[in-house]
């Protein structure tokens, strides 16, 4: 298998954003809408995943715990999926670490 063939198997930025939006049926409607505005807004399409996750992190300040937990499960699922490139996993892992530090405070 060539390097290009391996890279073609990884999710694109848009696919990562869509994956982060999955399984949110039981999250609050307000949280779902805000998350869509951040992750799927075309005006933010050129923002890095790291930058978008920083915005999402601030959104979590005013979000119910159930919605937060659902989103964290999503981030964990995506962060450790084999379809995610090693380069793209770094911002997701950093996001999870930041949440852990915040919980510890």
C-alpha positions, 0 to 999 in steps of 0.5 A, spaced: 500 500 500 502 506 498 502 512 502 497 516 498 492 510 499 493 510 506 492 517 507 486 517 503 483 512 508 483 518 513 477 522 515 477 529 512 476 535 516 469 535 514 468 528 516 471 529 523 466 535 524 460 530 522 463 525 526 463 529 532 456 531 531 453 524 531 449 521 537 447 527 540 440 525 540 439 525 547 443 532 548 440 538 549 437 542 543 440 548 545 447 545 545 446 541 539 444 548 535 450 551 538 455 545 536 452 545 529 453 553 529 461 552 531 462 545 527 458 546 521 458 553 519 461 555 513 464 561 515 469 557 520 470 552 515 478 554 514 479 554 522 483 548 525 480 543 529 484 545 535 481 552 534 474 550 533 475 545 540 477 551 544 470 555 542 467 548 544 470 548 550 468 555 552 461 553 550 461 547 555 461 552 561 454 553 560 451 546 558 448 541 562 452 535 564 448 530 560 450 534 554 457 534 556 458 527 557 455 525 551 459 530 547 465 527 551 464 520 549 463 522 542 470 526 542 473 519 545 470 515 540 473 520 534 480 521 537 481 513 538 478 511 531 483 508 526 480 513 521 483 519 524 490 521 522 495 521 527 495 529 526 488 530 527 488 526 533 492 531 537 487 536 538 482 531 540 487 528 545 489 536 548 481 537 548 480 531 553 486 533 557 484 540 558 477 537 560 480 532 565 484 538 568 478 542 569 475 537 572 480 536 577 480 543 579 
